[in-house]
Amino acid sequence: MAFSVLGVFLGLLLEVSTHGPTSIPRMSWKHQDVNLIEFSEEGIFNYSTLLLSEEKEVLYVGAREAIFELSMKNVSVKFFQVIWKVPENHMSMCILKGKSKETDCLNYIRVLQVLNDDSLYVCGTHAFQPLCDYLSLKDFKLLGQQEDGRGKCSFDPAQSFTTVMVDGELYSGTAYNFLGSEPIISRYSLSQSLLRTEYSTSWLNEPSFVFADVIREGKNSLDGEDDKIYYFFTEVSVEYEFFGKLLIPRIARVCKGDLGGQRTLQKKWTSFLKAKLVCSMPELNFVFNVVHDVFILKTPDWKDTVIYGVFTSQWGNVGLSAVCAYNMSSVEEVFSKGKYMQKATVEQSHTKWVRYNGITPSPRPGACINNNNRLQNINSSLHLPDKTLQFVKDHPLLEDPVLPIGNGPKLITKDVNYTQIAVERVQALDNNVYDVIFTGTDKGILHKSIVYDGVVHTIEEIQLLRNVEPIKTLLLSSQGFLYAGSDSGVVQSPTAFCDKYTSCEDCVLARDPYCAWATDSAACLNIFQAQDITQRNLIQSLNGDADKCPNVRGRSLEPYHQVVVKPGSSVELPCHVGSNLAQAVWTVNGSALTEASRFHLLGEAGLLIYSMAPRTKGGTSAGPWSGPGARTLPGWSPATP
């Protein structure tokens, strides 16, 4: 039975890898080929915590035992730094507990959050004794007002966790103890007491937190709805029993105005609910069940907000990554109207939780306080009836899943492990709006993709990092920059490399909404940085139609290159097609070339000619096909004396 299941699984993987919205990057840029700016300091590592302040035009970087303030426009320019090391007695205690002096018992800065205009709230692992402090932005010094970091910052520098500061209150998802066995979602505030999750596997079961953020649903709300904080994580399933630990991606929600319960759920969330976050190919019954990162593309109306996530399968040898997107309105529908689940003992069944079909208490368990509640004199969670609170304590899991837009991934990649994602919404020259998806990999590579007419197109891949290592953080700036943090340093990259395209055809075939060909200057321009674009003749086509380019069809860019070969010798003729999507077709004296005894087509689109005969002369050229356009590249004219 086990072998038959394995055979079905492997066959399914083969089918998934050849179906779905896969995309090969059209262009590949090496690290040295593009204009990148780097920052690192000798002896300092783990630059994985980034905080961008566009108002101050600075990038704050949290590293191992150091915090930096860099120029947002040029990260190689360092304004300030502060060193925060672990005292010897704390390090000794960490070592006595069995941790490594070289890797564990140091201070990894993992929390950088804006508290107000004058200070940051910062936390570090501090040799497995997490500690927090306040960083003055006036002189860039720690104030020495140290606070216990438990529940705010992870103990283990390798452990996943997330934080977000909302109106001066710190919301965290991390582990509360040294062993990492007590997961917690909490809120810390100077004005309110600590609020946290119940210590129960029904609430959180070995979660790996990846992201948290606030959605301002209360802004201009007619029904007095509250703002909500959403958490994203992967946890071990409680609803299914598997031969191993089955992982499930989750989205959880708490209300900003939650004060806990009066008797039941004292100092605990009364609004905590969670649901399954689905990223799958239903036609193949294949699920991407590990979420690695999330980006929320916010809009003026929260209902139009889109959530993007990068996923893989827990079976690491699959080699597939996926990007799924979700409408915030669909998320709200699940949390406000979804059915609850309850524990159940079902003999000879893998299912351990089933739908709750009983009567649901009123007010709805897990809902935020709104105007309808206030009309019933329920002005805060402290006024909620015990029946509602006991229900949400026992039923934190919703049955209804959050389904992706289109019921499947926007993008699937093979042999690539995505680690980070950032998304920017841009308006192209056709006046349509496109979401540009930036994804970082575990090899230090950045992919840039768009979805056009329902089909994904990966514009390019860039080797952002010098070393082959994971991209641990991605941030986007409205100034046209992207920042990547890794163990070895910080890299700043433009969001587009329009100037790399030297012809109209290459510029248009890139299908990059940032780029357009300017006929007056014969250059590929970034339309978001160029001046007077409305008064210039610009060519852009996101479907890759280069027919508007002058003299496109059949044009040879340069005359034949002459090459002289000794009689009886062989010659290799290269063909640089300039695109990963191009297919080279060789012609000899105008006729298409096929494999013959004297000709051999090489893997990199080149041609090998064996044993040139005396007094041979002819023209050889290669033409690549890329999208809907085709053109002739500079050819070769091999000849013997």
Backbone torsions as a table, in degrees:
resi	resn	phi	psi	omega
1	MET	NA	-42.5	-178.0
2	ALA	-62.2	-40.1	-179.6
3	PHE	-66.8	-37.4	-179.9
4	SER	-67.9	-38.3	176.8
5	VAL	-64.2	-42.6	178.6
6	LEU	-61.9	-40.8	179.1
7	GLY	-63.5	-42.2	177.2
8	VAL	-63.0	-41.2	-178.2
9	PHE	-64.9	-45.5	179.8
10	LEU	-65.2	-39.0	177.0
11	GLY	-63.6	-36.4	178.6
12	LEU	-65.4	-39.9	179.2
13	LEU	-62.1	-41.4	178.3
14	LEU	-61.5	-39.0	-178.6
15	GLU	-70.4	-40.5	178.9
16	VAL	-62.8	-40.5	-176.5
17	SER	-68.6	-15.2	-179.8
18	THR	-111.7	2.7	178.5
19	HIS	-125.2	173.0	176.4
20	GLY	89.1	176.2	-175.3
21	PRO	-79.2	64.2	178.5
22	THR	-81.2	156.3	-178.2
23	SER	-153.3	132.1	175.0
24	ILE	-93.7	131.5	177.2
25	PRO	-58.1	130.7	-178.2
26	ARG	-67.2	-42.4	-178.8
27	MET	-121.1	148.9	175.9
28	SER	-125.4	121.3	179.5
29	TRP	-110.2	129.6	173.9
30	LYS	-78.0	163.1	-176.7
31	HIS	-56.9	-40.9	-176.5
32	GLN	-81.6	-8.1	-176.6
33	ASP	-85.5	-14.7	-173.1
34	VAL	-125.7	164.7	-175.5
35	ASN	-85.5	94.5	179.2
36	LEU	-116.6	149.2	177.3
37	ILE	-118.5	134.3	-173.9
38	GLU	-122.5	154.9	173.7
39	PHE	-141.7	134.3	169.8
40	SER	-163.4	157.5	178.3
41	GLU	-120.6	140.5	-178.8
42	GLU	-61.3	131.3	177.2
43	GLY	84.5	-0.9	179.6
44	ILE	-117.6	136.8	-174.8
45	PHE	-133.3	178.1	174.5
46	ASN	60.6	64.4	177.9
47	TYR	-89.0	62.6	-168.3
48	SER	-104.4	-5.5	179.8
49	THR	-112.2	115.2	-177.2
50	LEU	-121.6	141.2	176.6
51	LEU	-138.8	120.2	-176.6
52	LEU	-101.0	130.8	173.7
53	SER	-119.5	98.1	-178.4
54	GLU	-71.6	-26.5	178.1
55	GLU	-65.7	-42.2	179.5
56	LYS	-90.5	-6.0	-179.6
57	GLU	58.2	43.9	178.9
58	VAL	-133.7	157.9	174.0
59	LEU	-119.6	120.3	176.0
60	TYR	-91.3	136.5	-176.9
61	VAL	-126.4	124.8	173.0
62	GLY	-101.2	123.8	-177.7
63	ALA	-125.7	-165.1	177.3
64	ARG	-80.0	110.9	177.7
65	GLU	66.9	21.4	-179.6
66	ALA	-154.9	148.9	173.4
67	ILE	-128.4	133.7	-176.8
68	PHE	-121.7	151.2	167.4
69	GLU	-116.9	115.7	-176.2
70	LEU	-115.2	160.6	174.6
71	SER	-71.0	132.0	178.5
72	MET	-66.2	-31.1	-176.9
73	LYS	-84.9	-19.9	179.2
74	ASN	-155.4	97.8	-172.8
75	VAL	-69.1	-10.8	175.8
76	SER	-74.0	-12.0	177.5
77	VAL	-91.9	113.9	-179.6
78	LYS	-99.8	124.4	177.4
79	PHE	-87.4	-50.7	-177.2
80	PHE	-143.9	162.4	170.0
81	GLN	-151.5	154.0	174.1
82	VAL	-136.9	136.5	179.1
83	ILE	-99.0	133.5	-179.4
84	TRP	-132.7	95.0	-176.8
85	LYS	-100.9	169.9	-179.5
86	VAL	-93.2	131.0	175.7
87	PRO	-61.5	156.4	-176.3
88	GLU	-59.8	-39.1	-177.7
89	ASN	-67.3	-35.4	177.0
90	HIS	-69.1	-39.0	179.2
91	MET	-66.0	-40.5	179.7
92	SER	-63.0	-41.1	178.3
93	MET	-63.8	-39.1	178.5
94	CYS	-63.4	-41.9	-179.8
95	ILE	-67.2	-39.3	178.6
96	LEU	-62.0	-26.8	179.1
97	LYS	-85.1	7.0	173.7
98	GLY	93.2	12.7	-179.6
99	LYS	-94.5	159.9	-175.5
100	SER	-80.1	131.7	177.9
101	LYS	-66.3	-35.2	-174.7
102	GLU	-79.9	-28.6	-174.3
103	THR	-120.7	-40.2	-173.3
104	ASP	-89.7	-42.4	-169.0
105	CYS	-87.9	48.1	177.2
106	LEU	-127.0	-177.7	-178.0
107	ASN	-112.6	101.8	177.9
108	TYR	-91.6	118.7	-179.6
109	ILE	-76.0	114.1	-173.5
110	ARG	-119.3	-11.7	177.4
111	VAL	-124.5	121.5	171.2
112	LEU	-133.0	107.9	-177.9
113	GLN	-135.1	140.5	177.9
114	VAL	-73.9	122.1	176.8
115	LEU	-92.0	-45.9	175.1
116	ASN	-158.4	-170.4	-176.8
117	ASP	-65.1	-21.4	-172.7
118	ASP	-108.3	-7.5	-174.3
119	SER	-151.9	155.3	173.0
120	LEU	-112.3	150.6	171.3
121	TYR	-100.4	121.6	-173.5
122	VAL	-126.0	143.0	177.8
123	CYS	-136.7	148.2	176.5
124	GLY	-134.4	162.0	-179.7
125	THR	-68.4	-29.4	170.6
126	HIS	49.8	55.5	177.3
127	ALA	56.2	50.8	178.5
128	PHE	62.3	23.9	171.5
129	GLN	-134.4	73.9	-169.5
130	PRO	-52.8	138.8	-175.0
131	LEU	-136.9	145.7	178.6
132	CYS	-123.6	156.0	-179.9
133	ASP	-154.2	175.9	178.7
134	TYR	-111.4	133.1	-179.3
135	LEU	-109.1	116.4	178.4
136	SER	-74.3	128.9	179.0
137	LEU	-85.3	-8.7	178.6
138	LYS	-73.4	-44.8	178.9
139	ASP	-121.8	4.7	179.6
140	PHE	52.4	56.6	177.1
141	LYS	-132.0	147.4	174.4
142	LEU	-71.6	136.8	-175.7
143	LEU	-79.9	-12.7	179.9
144	GLY	78.1	12.8	177.6
145	GLN	-92.1	67.3	-170.6
146	GLN	-73.0	142.1	-179.2
147	GLU	-130.9	152.2	176.5
148	ASP	-59.3	129.7	-177.1
149	GLY	-96.6	4.1	179.5
150	ARG	-61.1	131.7	-179.4
151	GLY	83.5	-11.9	177.4
152	LYS	-104.7	-34.0	-175.7
153	CYS	-137.3	150.6	-179.9
154	SER	-71.2	151.6	171.4
155	PHE	-73.5	-45.5	-173.8
156	ASP	-92.0	125.4	179.0
157	PRO	-64.6	-19.4	-179.8
158	ALA	-92.2	-5.4	-176.1
159	GLN	-85.1	137.1	179.8
160	SER	-71.9	145.6	176.9
161	PHE	-164.4	170.9	-179.7
162	THR	-150.0	151.4	174.3
163	THR	-143.0	156.6	171.5
164	VAL	-151.2	136.9	177.4
165	MET	-96.7	124.8	-178.9
166	VAL	-127.2	110.2	177.7
167	ASP	52.2	44.7	176.6
168	GLY	81.4	4.7	178.4
169	GLU	-114.4	134.7	-176.4
170	LEU	-96.2	119.2	175.5
171	TYR	-103.1	128.5	-174.9
172	SER	-132.1	153.5	169.3
173	GLY	-131.7	110.7	-173.3
174	THR	-160.7	-165.5	175.0
175	ALA	-105.0	143.7	-172.5
176	TYR	-97.1	-7.5	-176.6
177	ASN	-132.6	170.1	-175.9
178	PHE	-59.8	-40.5	-176.7
179	LEU	-75.9	-13.9	-177.7
180	GLY	75.6	18.7	-174.8
181	SER	-96.8	-4.8	179.9
182	GLU	-117.6	91.9	179.5
183	PRO	-73.0	151.5	-176.2
184	ILE	-151.1	137.3	165.9
185	ILE	-111.5	122.0	-169.1
186	SER	-139.5	166.5	173.3
187	ARG	-131.9	127.6	176.9
188	TYR	-113.5	134.0	-176.8
189	SER	-150.2	146.1	176.6
190	LEU	-72.4	-27.6	-175.0
191	SER	-94.8	-15.7	-177.8
192	GLN	-132.0	156.2	179.0
193	SER	-73.2	161.3	-179.9
194	LEU	-57.2	134.4	174.6
195	LEU	-120.3	135.9	-174.0
196	ARG	-148.3	171.9	176.2
197	THR	-78.8	158.4	172.1
198	GLU	-68.6	140.1	177.5
199	TYR	-81.4	88.0	-175.4
200	SER	-153.9	139.8	177.8
201	THR	-66.5	-19.5	175.8
202	SER	-67.6	-30.8	179.7
203	TRP	-85.7	-53.9	179.8
204	LEU	-140.1	127.7	-176.9
205	ASN	-127.9	92.9	-178.9
206	GLU	53.5	55.9	-176.9
207	PRO	-78.1	151.2	168.6
208	SER	-116.5	103.2	-176.0
209	PHE	-77.2	141.4	179.6
210	VAL	-125.3	-26.5	-174.4
211	PHE	-165.4	151.7	173.0
212	ALA	-151.0	146.2	177.8
213	ASP	-162.1	164.1	-178.7
214	VAL	-99.1	142.0	171.1
215	ILE	-115.9	120.6	-173.7
216	ARG	-82.7	70.3	179.3
217	GLU	-73.7	-19.7	-178.3
218	GLY	-79.1	-15.1	-178.0
219	LYS	-67.6	122.9	179.1
220	ASN	57.8	25.8	-179.7
221	SER	-76.9	128.9	-179.6
222	LEU	-76.5	-24.8	-178.4
223	ASP	-100.8	12.7	176.4
224	GLY	68.8	31.1	-177.4
225	GLU	-69.5	154.4	-177.2
226	ASP	-92.6	156.8	169.0
227	ASP	-70.0	154.1	-175.7
228	LYS	-131.2	144.9	176.3
229	ILE	-109.3	126.7	-178.5
230	TYR	-107.9	137.3	177.3
231	TYR	-116.4	144.8	178.8
232	PHE	-126.0	131.8	-177.2
233	PHE	-161.7	166.1	171.1
234	THR	-111.8	135.2	178.7
235	GLU	-137.6	167.0	175.5
236	VAL	-74.3	131.7	-176.2
237	SER	-61.7	137.8	171.9
238	VAL	-103.4	-19.3	-173.9
239	GLU	-87.8	-15.7	179.8
240	TYR	-127.8	147.4	174.0
241	GLU	-106.9	128.5	-174.7
242	PHE	-127.9	170.5	179.4
243	PHE	-70.3	-19.8	172.5
244	GLY	-132.5	-170.2	177.5
245	LYS	-76.9	111.2	178.9
246	LEU	-86.3	124.2	-177.8
247	LEU	-91.1	146.6	-179.3
248	ILE	-134.5	127.5	172.9
249	PRO	-77.3	138.2	-174.8
250	ARG	-126.9	155.0	164.1
251	ILE	-124.7	126.8	180.0
252	ALA	-120.6	158.6	-175.2
253	ARG	-141.1	140.2	170.5
254	VAL	-133.5	158.5	-179.0
255	CYS	-95.2	138.5	-178.0
256	LYS	-62.1	-35.0	-177.6
257	GLY	-87.4	7.7	-178.6
258	ASP	-63.2	130.4	178.1
259	LEU	-115.3	4.8	-174.8
260	GLY	84.0	179.0	-178.7
261	GLY	-94.6	164.2	179.4
262	GLN	-77.2	-45.5	177.9
263	ARG	-119.7	-61.5	174.5
264	THR	-76.2	139.8	179.9
265	LEU	58.1	43.9	173.4
266	GLN	-64.3	130.8	-179.5
267	LYS	56.0	24.2	175.5
268	LYS	-122.3	157.0	178.1
269	TRP	-63.4	131.7	171.5
270	THR	-98.9	-4.5	-175.3
271	SER	-115.6	7.6	-176.9
272	PHE	-72.3	120.2	172.2
273	LEU	-137.2	154.1	178.0
274	LYS	-140.5	154.8	180.0
275	ALA	-141.9	161.0	177.2
276	LYS	-74.9	136.2	176.9
277	LEU	-104.1	107.9	-171.9
278	VAL	-90.7	128.9	168.6
279	CYS	-136.2	104.3	-171.5
280	SER	-152.2	169.7	170.3
281	MET	-111.1	91.5	-173.2
282	PRO	-60.8	-29.7	-179.1
283	GLU	-67.1	-22.2	177.9
284	LEU	-111.7	-0.7	-178.8
285	ASN	57.2	39.3	179.9
286	PHE	-112.4	132.9	-173.7
287	VAL	-119.1	133.8	168.7
288	PHE	-94.2	105.5	-165.7
289	ASN	-110.5	15.1	175.0
290	VAL	-127.7	119.8	177.5
291	VAL	-95.3	132.6	-176.4
292	HIS	-106.2	-31.7	179.2
293	ASP	-160.8	157.3	-179.0
294	VAL	-137.5	143.0	173.5
295	PHE	-129.4	131.0	178.6
296	ILE	-104.8	114.9	178.9
297	LEU	-88.0	98.9	-172.9
298	LYS	-84.0	149.9	179.8
299	THR	-132.1	163.1	179.2
300	PRO	-54.8	-39.3	174.6
301	ASP	-98.8	115.8	-173.9
302	TRP	-57.3	-25.6	-178.5
303	LYS	-67.2	-21.4	179.1
304	ASP	-91.7	0.0	179.6
305	THR	-63.8	143.1	179.5
306	VAL	-122.0	134.7	177.9
307	ILE	-102.9	127.3	175.7
308	TYR	-112.2	139.8	177.4
309	GLY	-139.2	150.7	174.6
310	VAL	-108.5	134.9	-172.5
311	PHE	-132.2	153.9	166.6
312	THR	-134.8	179.4	172.8
313	SER	-93.4	150.2	178.9
314	GLN	-68.0	-17.8	174.4
315	TRP	-84.1	97.0	-168.5
316	GLY	-61.9	-21.1	-177.9
317	ASN	-80.4	2.0	179.8
318	VAL	-68.4	-41.4	177.8
319	GLY	75.9	25.9	179.7
320	LEU	-120.6	140.4	172.0
321	SER	-124.1	152.3	-179.1
322	ALA	-138.5	151.3	172.0
323	VAL	-116.5	122.6	176.3
324	CYS	-118.4	150.5	-179.9
325	ALA	-125.7	148.9	-175.2
326	TYR	-137.1	138.5	174.3
327	ASN	-79.8	133.8	178.8
328	MET	-63.7	-30.8	177.4
329	SER	-63.1	-34.8	176.7
330	SER	-69.3	-37.7	177.1
331	VAL	-61.9	-46.7	-179.9
332	GLU	-61.9	-37.1	179.0
333	GLU	-61.3	-42.4	-179.6
334	VAL	-65.3	-46.2	-175.3
335	PHE	-74.5	-26.7	-177.5
336	SER	-92.7	-22.1	-175.4
337	LYS	-130.9	-5.1	-175.1
338	GLY	-66.6	153.9	177.2
339	LYS	-77.2	151.2	178.6
340	TYR	-92.1	160.4	173.5
341	MET	-115.2	158.1	178.2
342	GLN	-139.1	156.2	177.0
343	LYS	-65.2	145.5	179.0
344	ALA	-151.1	147.8	175.0
345	THR	-104.0	104.8	-178.8
346	VAL	-115.1	113.1	-177.0
347	GLU	-65.0	140.2	177.1
348	GLN	54.5	40.7	178.1
349	SER	-136.3	145.7	176.1
350	HIS	-80.1	-11.5	-177.2
351	THR	-85.7	126.6	-179.6
352	LYS	-112.6	-13.5	174.7
353	TRP	-127.3	140.4	179.9
354	VAL	-130.6	169.9	179.6
355	ARG	-65.3	139.1	174.1
356	TYR	-84.0	120.6	-176.8
357	ASN	-109.7	8.5	-180.0
358	GLY	-83.2	-167.5	180.0
359	ILE	-82.0	127.1	179.1
360	THR	-86.1	130.3	179.9
361	PRO	-61.6	161.3	175.2
362	SER	-122.7	136.7	-0.7
363	PRO	-63.4	161.7	-177.3
364	ARG	-58.2	126.1	179.7
365	PRO	-60.7	132.8	178.4
366	GLY	87.4	-7.4	-179.6
367	ALA	-78.8	154.0	176.5
368	CYS	-79.0	159.2	177.4
369	ILE	-73.1	128.1	178.2
370	ASN	-131.6	-172.1	-176.1
371	ASN	-62.2	-35.1	178.1
372	ASN	-61.5	-39.7	177.5
373	ASN	-67.4	-39.9	-178.3
374	ARG	-64.1	-32.7	176.1
375	LEU	-64.6	-22.1	178.0
376	GLN	-97.2	16.0	-178.8
377	ASN	64.6	24.8	172.8
378	ILE	-102.8	90.8	-173.1
379	ASN	-93.6	-12.3	176.3
380	SER	-156.0	173.2	180.0
381	SER	-65.3	-20.3	177.8
382	LEU	-66.2	-18.4	-178.6
383	HIS	-98.7	1.6	-179.3
384	LEU	-69.9	142.5	179.3
385	PRO	-67.4	150.2	-178.4
386	ASP	-59.8	-32.1	-179.3
387	LYS	-62.2	-42.4	177.7
388	THR	-65.4	-42.6	-177.6
389	LEU	-68.5	-41.5	179.1
390	GLN	-64.9	-35.0	179.9
391	PHE	-65.3	-48.0	-177.8
392	VAL	-69.6	-27.1	175.4
393	LYS	-65.0	-37.9	-177.3
394	ASP	-91.3	-15.1	-175.0
395	HIS	-131.9	62.1	-178.5
396	PRO	-78.0	-13.1	-174.2
397	LEU	-99.8	130.2	176.9
398	LEU	-93.2	144.9	179.3
399	GLU	-76.6	-40.7	-176.3
400	ASP	-68.7	127.8	177.8
401	PRO	-85.8	161.7	171.2
402	VAL	-91.0	114.9	-175.3
403	LEU	-94.4	147.8	-178.9
404	PRO	-76.3	159.4	174.5
405	ILE	-61.2	129.4	-178.5
406	GLY	78.5	4.5	179.2
407	ASN	61.2	20.6	178.4
408	GLY	-166.5	177.7	-178.4
409	PRO	-66.6	149.1	170.3
410	LYS	-75.4	-31.2	-173.3
411	LEU	-151.3	138.3	173.0
412	ILE	-128.7	134.2	176.9
413	THR	-123.7	147.0	-179.7
414	LYS	-106.0	140.2	179.2
415	ASP	59.6	30.4	177.4
416	VAL	-135.9	132.5	176.1
417	ASN	-110.2	107.1	177.8
418	TYR	-76.4	138.1	179.3
419	THR	-116.9	-28.5	-175.0
420	GLN	-140.3	157.4	178.3
421	ILE	-146.1	143.4	171.4
422	ALA	-144.1	146.2	-174.5
423	VAL	-134.1	137.1	175.8
424	GLU	-126.5	135.2	178.6
425	ARG	-97.2	122.7	-176.3
426	VAL	-128.5	155.4	176.8
427	GLN	-106.7	121.0	-179.5
428	ALA	-83.5	178.2	-178.8
429	LEU	-68.2	-17.2	176.2
430	ASP	-82.3	6.7	179.1
431	ASN	69.9	5.8	174.3
432	ASN	-89.0	154.4	-179.0
433	VAL	-102.8	134.6	-178.3
434	TYR	-128.5	143.1	173.2
435	ASP	-92.9	117.4	178.2
436	VAL	-94.0	122.5	-173.1
437	ILE	-103.8	119.5	175.4
438	PHE	-105.7	123.8	-179.6
439	THR	-126.5	131.0	177.3
440	GLY	-99.2	149.0	-175.6
441	THR	-113.9	172.7	177.5
442	ASP	-77.9	0.6	177.4
443	LYS	-108.4	8.0	179.4
444	GLY	81.6	18.2	-178.1
445	ILE	-104.6	144.2	176.7
446	LEU	-110.7	129.9	173.1
447	HIS	-105.5	141.2	177.8
448	LYS	-124.4	121.4	-172.6
449	SER	-136.2	156.4	170.0
450	ILE	-135.0	161.8	173.3
451	VAL	-112.1	119.4	-179.0
452	TYR	-121.9	122.4	-178.6
453	ASP	52.2	39.6	176.6
454	GLY	80.3	0.0	-179.2
455	VAL	-114.4	131.0	-178.9
456	VAL	-79.9	142.0	176.2
457	HIS	-132.9	117.9	176.3
458	THR	-89.7	111.7	-172.5
459	ILE	-68.5	-45.1	-174.5
460	GLU	-163.9	164.3	169.5
461	GLU	-128.8	140.3	-176.2
462	ILE	-127.1	132.1	173.8
463	GLN	-79.4	88.8	-175.7
464	LEU	-67.1	-43.5	-174.6
465	LEU	-97.7	142.3	178.2
466	ARG	-63.1	-40.8	-177.9
467	ASN	-96.9	156.8	175.5
468	VAL	-80.8	98.4	-177.5
469	GLU	-155.0	161.2	-176.9
470	PRO	-69.8	144.0	166.0
471	ILE	-80.8	119.2	-173.4
472	LYS	-98.5	-19.4	179.3
473	THR	-147.8	140.2	173.8
474	LEU	-130.0	129.9	175.4
475	LEU	-130.1	143.8	176.5
476	LEU	-111.8	141.0	174.9
477	SER	-110.5	148.1	176.3
478	SER	-72.1	-7.4	179.6
479	GLN	-88.5	8.3	177.4
480	GLY	88.8	24.7	178.9
481	PHE	-122.0	154.9	174.2
482	LEU	-127.9	139.7	-178.0
483	TYR	-121.8	134.4	179.9
484	ALA	-123.9	131.1	176.4
485	GLY	-108.0	143.1	180.0
486	SER	-146.4	-178.9	177.9
487	ASP	-64.0	-30.6	-173.1
488	SER	-95.7	-14.9	-178.9
489	GLY	165.3	-169.3	179.0
490	VAL	-117.6	137.9	178.3
491	VAL	-123.1	134.7	175.3
492	GLN	-110.2	130.7	-177.6
493	SER	-133.4	144.9	169.2
494	PRO	-67.6	155.6	179.6
495	THR	-78.8	-9.0	178.2
496	ALA	-148.5	148.7	178.3
497	PHE	-118.2	54.7	-175.1
498	CYS	-60.2	-35.1	-176.2
499	ASP	-70.0	-8.8	177.0
500	LYS	-75.4	-16.5	-179.4
501	TYR	-95.0	114.3	-171.6
502	THR	-98.4	-1.8	177.4
503	SER	-131.6	160.0	179.1
504	CYS	-60.9	-41.9	-178.4
505	GLU	-61.5	-46.9	-179.5
506	ASP	-63.5	-39.2	-179.5
507	CYS	-63.3	-45.2	-177.5
508	VAL	-74.9	-41.0	-179.2
509	LEU	-67.2	-17.7	176.2
510	ALA	-62.5	-28.8	180.0
511	ARG	56.5	38.4	-179.6
512	ASP	-97.8	118.3	-178.0
513	PRO	-64.4	-14.9	176.6
514	TYR	-78.9	-23.0	-167.5
515	CYS	-110.1	145.3	174.5
516	ALA	-151.3	150.5	-179.6
517	TRP	-89.6	125.2	177.4
518	ALA	-96.1	113.1	-176.7
519	THR	-69.6	-27.6	-177.9
520	ASP	-71.5	-34.5	-179.8
521	SER	-107.2	-0.7	-179.3
522	ALA	50.4	52.5	-178.6
523	ALA	-145.8	151.8	175.7
524	CYS	-90.2	118.8	-172.1
525	LEU	-112.7	151.1	168.8
526	ASN	-82.1	112.6	-172.5
527	ILE	-67.9	-16.1	179.6
528	PHE	-90.8	-4.6	177.6
529	GLN	-119.6	-19.5	-179.9
530	ALA	-74.5	155.2	-179.5
531	GLN	-97.6	149.7	174.5
532	ASP	53.9	44.7	-176.4
533	ILE	-68.1	-25.9	-179.7
534	THR	-71.4	-18.9	-177.9
535	GLN	-103.0	4.8	-177.2
536	ARG	-110.8	155.1	177.6
537	ASN	-86.3	99.1	-176.7
538	LEU	-112.3	141.4	-179.8
539	ILE	-115.5	122.6	177.8
540	GLN	-147.6	137.3	178.8
541	SER	-147.6	109.5	-177.5
542	LEU	-77.4	-7.1	170.9
543	ASN	-92.5	3.3	175.3
544	GLY	78.8	23.4	179.2
545	ASP	-87.2	106.4	-177.4
546	ALA	-95.4	13.4	-177.6
547	ASP	-63.5	-23.9	179.7
548	LYS	-74.9	-13.5	177.4
549	CYS	-68.3	141.5	-179.4
550	PRO	-66.2	132.8	173.3
551	ASN	53.0	51.3	-178.0
552	VAL	-79.2	-53.9	-165.7
553	ARG	-70.1	128.6	172.8
554	GLY	71.7	10.4	-175.2
555	ARG	-86.1	128.5	172.9
556	SER	-89.7	131.0	-173.5
557	LEU	-71.1	-33.4	-177.8
558	GLU	-144.2	161.0	175.2
559	PRO	-68.2	170.3	178.7
560	TYR	-60.5	143.7	171.8
561	HIS	-86.8	129.7	179.9
562	GLN	-84.9	135.1	175.5
563	VAL	-139.3	130.7	-178.3
564	VAL	-105.2	130.7	-176.0
565	VAL	-126.0	138.8	176.3
566	LYS	-66.6	142.6	177.1
567	PRO	-55.6	136.7	179.7
568	GLY	85.7	-9.5	179.9
569	SER	-87.5	166.5	175.6
570	SER	-107.4	157.2	-179.4
571	VAL	-139.0	138.1	176.5
572	GLU	-105.4	125.7	-179.1
573	LEU	-110.6	113.4	-179.6
574	PRO	-77.9	157.8	174.7
575	CYS	-139.1	109.4	-179.4
576	HIS	-93.8	96.9	-173.1
577	VAL	-76.8	-20.9	173.6
578	GLY	77.0	6.6	-179.6
579	SER	-154.2	138.8	177.4
580	ASN	-70.3	-16.8	-179.4
581	LEU	-92.9	-8.7	-175.3
582	ALA	-77.2	146.7	174.8
583	GLN	-119.9	120.5	-176.6
584	ALA	-83.1	134.2	174.7
585	VAL	-123.8	114.8	-178.3
586	TRP	-85.3	141.1	173.7
587	THR	-126.1	145.5	177.0
588	VAL	-121.5	117.2	-177.9
589	ASN	52.2	36.7	175.5
590	GLY	92.4	-8.8	-178.8
591	SER	-106.8	140.5	-179.7
592	ALA	-63.1	138.2	-176.3
593	LEU	-94.6	136.0	172.4
594	THR	-119.0	164.2	178.8
595	GLU	-59.1	131.6	176.5
596	ALA	-144.5	178.4	-176.2
597	SER	-62.2	-29.8	-177.1
598	ARG	-95.4	-10.9	-175.9
599	PHE	-122.7	141.2	176.7
600	HIS	-139.5	122.0	179.1
601	LEU	-80.3	126.9	-176.5
602	LEU	-90.4	161.0	-175.2
603	GLY	-63.7	-32.9	-178.9
604	GLU	-92.8	34.4	176.1
605	ALA	72.4	10.3	178.9
606	GLY	-87.1	177.2	-178.7
607	LEU	-133.3	134.0	176.4
608	LEU	-113.4	122.9	178.3
609	ILE	-107.9	123.1	-178.7
610	TYR	-88.7	145.0	165.3
611	SER	44.2	74.2	178.2
612	MET	-63.9	127.7	178.8
613	ALA	-76.3	155.3	177.5
614	PRO	-61.3	147.1	176.8
615	ARG	56.3	36.6	174.8
616	THR	-89.2	139.1	177.9
617	LYS	-152.0	139.9	178.7
618	GLY	-179.7	167.4	179.8
619	GLY	-106.4	130.7	179.8
620	THR	-126.1	132.8	-179.8
621	SER	-143.1	160.8	178.8
622	ALA	-126.7	137.5	177.6
623	GLY	-123.3	122.2	178.6
624	PRO	-87.1	150.0	172.9
625	TRP	-106.8	128.9	179.4
626	SER	-141.6	105.8	-177.7
627	GLY	66.6	-142.1	-177.1
628	PRO	-82.2	-5.8	-176.4
629	GLY	-106.5	148.5	175.7
630	ALA	-138.6	145.9	178.9
631	ARG	-153.0	163.6	-178.4
632	THR	-94.2	130.4	178.2
633	LEU	-89.8	165.9	176.2
634	PRO	-53.8	134.2	-175.2
635	GLY	-101.6	-178.7	179.9
636	TRP	-121.0	148.3	175.3
637	SER	-125.6	84.0	-179.9
638	PRO	-76.0	142.6	-179.3
639	ALA	-152.3	154.1	174.5
640	THR	-109.0	151.5	-179.8
641	PRO	-62.1	NA	NA
